[in-house]
Amino acid sequence: MNGLTGLQIIVDSGLSVLIWLATFILSVPCHRQLQKSGKDLSTINRLVATNWIRTILWSLLFFRTGVTIFTLKSF
């Protein structure tokens, strides 16, 4: 393999976009609410629950990056 394929670039870019969207759409409003009103268990629980989405997406991206590096590495 001599570089990344178009599909690999699209998948990795798509994961990055999804991570940013999840951050700004799900996490940032929770953090703002906590800053505004202080400790609120409902908001904290929502933040923890929605953070799993980001955790899974980050894990997929790191896995994909590792596979790409391993595949592209010259031995």
Sequence and secondary structure as in RCSB ss.txt:
>XXXX:A:sequence
MNGLTGLQIIVDSGLSVLIWLATFILSVPCHRQLQKSGKDLSTINRLVATNWIRTILWSLLFFRTGVTIFTLKSF
>XXXX:A:secstr
  S  HHHHHHHHHHHHHHHHHIIIIIHHHHHHHHHH   HHHHHHHHHHHHHHHHHHHHHHHHHHHHHHHH   
